[in-house]
């Protein structure tokens, strides 16, 4: 039996009747995944107050019936149902898709898939579509879901990512000859501005280094140094780096944590080698993470730990809101290496790019070009 605290019925927030401000229907539904009440908002974007109230009543009546009947945001099952057919429900299709992705993708990617699908299943539940068959899931239904994302204020980027994930479910069914067409295929991708990671100028590098070393952020500066000198991605690769991965002349990046899923070695530049030796990193137990909460240790820090520390430093130096972040140190290091060497092949190897074309595009995006005046250094015969 549903207990009273497992939901809160709909209420309309109308911004005191001001049509220029947000109107929405708010309710709370119990999440089995998070084991708590989750606040939900359904945006009202109709042109007149009368239309908004009418839509709010229809929506509220439907949702309140669901809440009173005991509906919750259900956990996504990982159990696979192998007997898919055109008459299978969308939830059965999602279950199969999740089971397949759990076995074929990296953990971080899988978590992203399940997060996107929770959004989708919540929409299905709100609109009484959980039991619809995959054969009857039309382009009209798909378009209404995508439109609902925009109405609720999702950014174009987030909207595009959700569309790509859910479209993947139907491509999964097409490849298995369950359905013939993808209802999301014809929905256009919206333009979104690409946010660039700005590289640090020399004076800012000096300011940040000075602040870190003088204000008990030494471990953050060590973390930054690995990004700068070894072009290691901070989120998964560097955070999960083990002492055993620091070899004599290279750093080993395991394919399990690498973005490209390939195990590779990165050459250790002399300045980084000096830091590694000064910190005696190779003397720690081989199974320790290079970066734990107080130096090397057995506890893996949270994925936002160093990011948050870095934000603290940026705030202190009034550098927020300028596209500077942890990833910017990778670009800063690559720029310094390229300007010192003009060696594209070296940059390709160091960044672990699969081909020179990727490296050339990457360098162009950073505003770096070959010094063609080098040809004039040709010695006379």
C-alpha positions as CSV (number, residue, x, y, z in Angstrom):
1,X,0.0,0.0,0.0
2,X,1.3,3.4,-0.9
3,X,2.2,5.5,2.2
4,X,1.4,9.2,2.2
5,X,5.0,10.4,2.2
6,X,5.8,8.6,-1.1
7,X,4.2,11.4,-3.2
8,X,3.0,14.9,-3.2
9,X,0.1,15.8,-5.4
10,X,0.3,18.4,-8.2
11,X,0.2,22.1,-7.5
12,X,0.2,25.0,-10.0
13,X,2.8,27.7,-9.7
14,X,1.6,30.7,-11.7
15,X,4.1,33.5,-10.8
16,X,1.2,35.6,-9.6
17,X,-0.4,35.5,-13.1
18,X,2.6,37.1,-14.8
19,X,2.8,35.3,-18.2
20,X,6.4,36.6,-18.8
21,X,7.6,34.5,-15.8
22,X,7.8,30.7,-15.5
23,X,4.5,28.8,-14.9
24,X,4.7,25.1,-14.0
25,X,3.0,22.1,-12.4
26,X,5.0,20.7,-9.5
27,X,4.7,17.3,-7.9
28,X,6.8,14.8,-6.0
29,X,7.2,11.2,-6.9
30,X,9.1,8.4,-5.1
31,X,12.3,7.2,-6.8
32,X,13.1,3.5,-6.2
33,X,16.6,4.2,-7.6
34,X,17.4,7.1,-5.2
35,X,15.1,5.9,-2.4
36,X,13.6,9.3,-1.9
37,X,11.0,11.8,-3.2
38,X,12.0,13.5,-6.4
39,X,10.6,16.9,-7.3
40,X,9.2,17.1,-10.8
41,X,8.2,20.2,-12.8
42,X,6.0,20.3,-15.9
43,X,6.5,23.7,-17.6
44,X,3.3,25.5,-18.8
45,X,4.2,27.5,-21.9
46,X,0.8,28.2,-23.5
47,X,0.2,31.8,-24.7
48,X,-2.8,32.7,-22.4
49,X,-3.5,32.2,-18.7
50,X,-6.7,30.4,-19.6
51,X,-4.8,27.9,-21.8
52,X,-2.2,27.3,-19.1
53,X,-4.8,26.6,-16.4
54,X,-6.7,24.2,-18.8
55,X,-3.5,22.3,-19.6
56,X,-2.4,22.3,-16.0
57,X,-5.8,20.7,-15.0
58,X,-5.5,18.0,-17.6
59,X,-1.9,17.2,-16.7
60,X,-2.6,17.3,-12.9
61,X,-5.6,15.0,-13.1
62,X,-3.5,12.4,-15.0
63,X,-0.5,12.6,-12.8
64,X,-2.5,12.6,-9.5
65,X,-4.3,9.4,-10.6
66,X,-0.9,7.8,-11.2
67,X,0.5,9.0,-7.8
68,X,-2.6,7.8,-5.9
69,X,-2.4,4.4,-7.7
70,X,1.1,4.0,-6.4
71,X,3.3,4.8,-9.4
72,X,7.0,5.4,-8.7
73,X,10.1,6.1,-10.8
74,X,11.1,2.5,-11.2
75,X,14.6,1.1,-11.1
76,X,15.8,0.1,-14.6
77,X,16.1,-3.7,-14.6
78,X,19.3,-5.3,-15.8
79,X,17.7,-8.6,-16.3
80,X,17.6,-9.5,-20.0
81,X,14.4,-10.7,-21.7
82,X,15.6,-12.4,-24.9
83,X,12.2,-12.9,-26.5
84,X,11.8,-9.5,-28.1
85,X,9.2,-9.0,-30.8
86,X,7.3,-6.1,-32.3
87,X,4.7,-6.7,-29.6
88,X,7.2,-6.3,-26.8
89,X,6.7,-3.2,-24.6
90,X,9.0,-0.3,-24.7
91,X,10.1,-1.2,-21.1
92,X,11.1,-4.7,-22.3
93,X,13.1,-3.2,-25.1
94,X,14.9,-0.8,-22.6
95,X,15.7,-3.7,-20.4
96,X,17.4,-5.6,-23.3
97,X,19.2,-2.5,-24.4
98,X,20.5,-1.8,-20.8
99,X,21.7,-5.4,-20.4
100,X,23.6,-5.2,-23.7
101,X,25.2,-1.9,-23.0
102,X,26.3,-3.0,-19.5
103,X,28.4,-5.7,-21.2
104,X,29.7,-3.7,-24.1
105,X,30.5,-0.2,-22.8
106,X,32.8,1.3,-20.2
107,X,31.3,2.0,-16.8
108,X,31.2,5.8,-17.2
109,X,29.4,5.5,-20.6
110,X,27.0,2.9,-19.2
111,X,26.1,5.3,-16.3
112,X,25.4,8.0,-18.8
113,X,23.1,5.7,-20.7
114,X,21.1,4.8,-17.6
115,X,20.8,8.4,-16.5
116,X,19.4,9.3,-20.0
117,X,17.0,6.4,-19.9
118,X,15.7,7.3,-16.5
119,X,14.7,10.6,-17.9
120,X,12.9,8.8,-20.8
121,X,11.1,6.3,-18.6
122,X,10.0,9.1,-16.3
123,X,8.4,10.8,-19.3
124,X,6.8,7.5,-20.4
125,X,5.4,7.0,-16.9
126,X,4.0,10.5,-16.7
127,X,2.2,10.0,-20.0
128,X,1.0,6.4,-19.4
129,X,3.2,5.0,-22.2
130,X,5.1,2.3,-20.3
131,X,3.2,-0.5,-21.8
132,X,3.1,0.7,-25.4
133,X,4.6,-1.8,-27.9
134,X,7.7,-0.9,-29.8
135,X,5.7,-1.4,-33.1
136,X,3.3,1.3,-32.0
137,X,5.9,3.8,-30.8
138,X,5.5,6.3,-33.6
139,X,7.5,9.4,-34.8
140,X,4.7,11.5,-33.3
141,X,5.3,10.1,-29.8
142,X,9.1,10.5,-30.3
143,X,8.6,14.1,-31.4
144,X,6.4,14.9,-28.4
145,X,9.1,13.6,-26.0
146,X,11.8,15.7,-27.6
147,X,9.6,18.8,-27.7
148,X,8.9,18.2,-24.0
149,X,12.6,18.4,-23.3
150,X,12.8,21.9,-24.9
151,X,9.6,23.1,-23.1
152,X,11.1,22.0,-19.8
153,X,14.2,24.1,-20.4
154,X,16.7,21.5,-21.4
155,X,19.7,23.0,-23.2
156,X,20.1,22.1,-26.9
157,X,23.2,20.0,-26.0
158,X,21.4,18.0,-23.4
159,X,18.4,17.6,-25.6
160,X,20.6,16.3,-28.5
161,X,22.4,13.9,-26.1
162,X,19.1,12.5,-24.8
163,X,17.8,12.1,-28.4
164,X,20.9,10.2,-29.4
165,X,20.7,7.8,-26.4
166,X,17.0,7.0,-26.9
167,X,17.4,6.8,-30.7
168,X,20.1,4.1,-29.9
169,X,17.4,1.9,-28.3
170,X,15.5,1.8,-31.6
171,X,18.6,1.3,-33.7
172,X,19.3,-1.7,-31.3
173,X,15.9,-3.1,-32.2
174,X,16.4,-2.5,-36.0
175,X,19.7,-4.4,-36.0
176,X,17.9,-7.3,-34.4
177,X,15.1,-7.2,-37.0
178,X,12.4,-6.4,-34.4
179,X,11.3,-3.1,-36.1
180,X,12.0,-1.5,-39.5
181,X,12.3,2.2,-38.8
182,X,13.6,4.4,-36.0
183,X,10.9,7.0,-34.9
184,X,13.7,9.4,-33.7
185,X,15.5,9.3,-37.1
186,X,13.8,12.3,-38.6
187,X,14.1,14.6,-35.6
188,X,16.7,17.3,-36.3
189,X,19.7,18.0,-34.2
190,X,19.7,21.5,-32.7
191,X,22.7,23.8,-33.0
192,X,24.7,24.3,-29.8
193,X,27.7,26.4,-29.0
194,X,30.8,24.4,-28.4
195,X,32.5,25.6,-25.2
196,X,36.3,25.7,-25.6
197,X,38.7,25.1,-22.8
198,X,40.9,28.2,-22.8
199,X,44.6,27.6,-22.4
200,X,46.5,29.5,-19.6
201,X,48.8,32.3,-20.5
202,X,52.3,32.2,-18.9
203,X,51.5,34.9,-16.3
204,X,48.4,32.9,-15.2
205,X,50.4,29.7,-15.0
206,X,52.8,31.4,-12.6
207,X,50.0,33.0,-10.5
208,X,48.2,29.6,-10.1
209,X,51.4,27.7,-9.3
210,X,52.4,30.4,-6.7
211,X,49.0,30.3,-5.1
212,X,48.8,26.5,-4.9
213,X,52.3,26.1,-3.4
214,X,51.7,28.9,-0.8
215,X,48.2,27.9,0.3
216,X,48.2,24.1,0.9
217,X,47.2,23.1,-2.6
218,X,50.4,21.2,-3.3
219,X,48.6,18.0,-4.3
220,X,46.4,19.9,-6.7
221,X,49.5,21.4,-8.3
222,X,51.0,17.9,-8.6
223,X,47.7,16.8,-10.3
224,X,47.9,19.8,-12.6
225,X,51.6,19.0,-13.5
226,X,50.7,15.5,-14.6
227,X,48.0,16.9,-16.9
228,X,50.3,19.6,-18.3
229,X,53.3,17.4,-18.9
230,X,51.7,14.1,-19.8
231,X,48.4,15.2,-21.5
232,X,46.5,12.9,-19.3
233,X,42.7,13.4,-19.1
234,X,41.9,14.3,-15.5
235,X,38.4,12.8,-15.0
236,X,39.1,9.1,-15.4
237,X,42.6,8.5,-16.6
238,X,44.6,10.6,-14.0
239,X,42.2,10.1,-11.1
240,X,42.5,6.3,-11.5
241,X,46.3,6.2,-12.2
242,X,48.2,3.7,-10.0
243,X,51.7,3.8,-8.7
244,X,52.4,0.7,-10.8
245,X,51.5,2.7,-13.9
246,X,54.5,5.0,-13.5
247,X,57.2,3.1,-15.4
248,X,60.9,4.0,-15.7
249,X,60.4,6.3,-18.8
250,X,56.7,6.1,-19.5
251,X,53.3,6.3,-17.9
252,X,51.0,3.4,-18.7
253,X,47.3,4.3,-19.4
254,X,45.2,1.2,-19.1
255,X,42.5,0.8,-21.9
256,X,39.9,0.2,-19.1
257,X,40.2,3.9,-18.2
258,X,41.3,5.5,-21.5
259,X,38.9,7.5,-23.6
260,X,39.8,5.5,-26.7
261,X,39.7,2.1,-24.9
262,X,43.3,1.4,-25.9
263,X,46.2,0.7,-23.5
264,X,49.1,3.0,-24.3
265,X,52.3,4.4,-22.9
266,X,53.1,8.1,-22.6
267,X,56.7,9.3,-22.5
268,X,57.7,11.1,-19.3
269,X,59.3,14.5,-20.1
270,X,62.3,15.4,-18.0
271,X,60.5,18.1,-15.9
272,X,57.8,15.6,-14.9
273,X,60.5,12.9,-14.2
274,X,62.1,15.4,-11.8
275,X,58.8,15.9,-10.0
276,X,58.1,12.2,-9.8
277,X,61.6,11.6,-8.2
278,X,61.2,14.5,-5.8
279,X,57.9,13.2,-4.6
280,X,59.3,9.6,-4.4
281,X,56.2,8.3,-6.1
282,X,57.7,5.1,-7.3
283,X,58.5,4.1,-3.6
284,X,54.8,3.8,-2.7
285,X,53.0,0.5,-2.8
286,X,52.2,-0.5,-6.4
287,X,48.5,-0.9,-5.8
288,X,48.1,2.7,-4.4
289,X,46.4,5.4,-6.4
290,X,48.9,8.2,-7.3
291,X,46.2,10.7,-6.1
292,X,44.2,9.9,-3.0
293,X,43.0,12.4,-0.4
294,X,46.4,12.9,1.3
295,X,49.0,11.8,-1.3
296,X,49.1,8.3,-2.7
297,X,46.7,5.9,-1.1
298,X,44.2,3.1,-1.5
299,X,41.1,5.3,-1.6
300,X,39.9,6.6,-5.0
301,X,38.9,10.2,-4.7
302,X,35.5,11.3,-6.1
303,X,35.3,12.4,-9.7
304,X,34.8,16.1,-8.7
305,X,37.4,16.2,-5.9
306,X,40.2,17.9,-7.8
307,X,37.8,19.8,-10.0
308,X,36.3,21.4,-6.9
309,X,39.8,22.2,-5.5
310,X,40.7,23.8,-8.8
311,X,37.5,25.9,-8.8
312,X,38.4,27.1,-5.3
313,X,41.8,28.4,-6.7
314,X,40.2,30.0,-9.7
315,X,37.7,31.8,-7.4
316,X,40.6,33.1,-5.3
317,X,42.3,34.5,-8.4
318,X,39.1,35.9,-10.0
319,X,39.5,33.6,-13.0
320,X,36.0,32.0,-13.0
321,X,33.7,32.4,-16.1
322,X,36.6,32.6,-18.6
323,X,36.5,29.0,-19.8
324,X,39.4,28.0,-17.6
325,X,39.2,24.6,-16.0
326,X,41.3,21.5,-15.2
327,X,41.2,20.3,-18.8
328,X,42.7,23.6,-19.9
329,X,46.1,22.4,-18.5
330,X,46.2,19.7,-21.2
331,X,45.9,22.3,-23.9
332,X,48.4,24.6,-22.2
333,X,51.0,21.8,-22.1
334,X,50.4,20.8,-25.7
335,X,50.8,24.4,-26.8
336,X,54.1,24.7,-24.9
337,X,55.4,21.4,-26.4
338,X,54.5,22.3,-29.9
339,X,56.0,25.8,-29.7
340,X,59.2,24.3,-28.4
341,X,59.5,21.5,-31.0
342,X,57.2,22.2,-34.0
343,X,57.0,18.4,-34.2
344,X,53.5,17.2,-35.1
345,X,54.3,13.5,-34.9
346,X,55.6,14.0,-31.4
347,X,52.3,15.8,-30.5
348,X,50.3,13.0,-32.1
349,X,52.1,10.3,-30.0
350,X,51.9,12.4,-26.8
351,X,48.2,13.1,-27.2
352,X,47.6,9.5,-28.3
353,X,45.8,10.5,-31.5
354,X,45.1,7.7,-34.0
355,X,46.2,9.8,-37.0
356,X,48.0,13.0,-38.0
357,X,44.7,14.5,-39.3
358,X,43.3,14.5,-35.8
359,X,46.4,16.1,-34.5
360,X,46.4,18.8,-37.1
361,X,42.7,19.7,-36.4
362,X,43.4,19.7,-32.7
363,X,46.4,22.1,-33.2
364,X,44.3,24.4,-35.5
365,X,41.6,24.6,-32.8
366,X,44.3,25.7,-30.4
367,X,45.4,28.4,-32.9
368,X,48.7,26.6,-33.6
369,X,50.3,26.4,-37.1
370,X,53.6,25.1,-38.5
371,X,56.4,27.7,-38.7
372,X,56.8,27.6,-42.5
373,X,59.8,30.0,-42.1
374,X,61.8,27.0,-41.1
375,X,62.4,26.2,-44.8
376,X,64.5,29.3,-45.0
377,X,67.0,27.7,-42.7
378,X,68.0,25.3,-45.4
379,X,71.9,25.4,-45.5
380,X,73.6,26.6,-48.7
381,X,75.5,24.0,-50.7
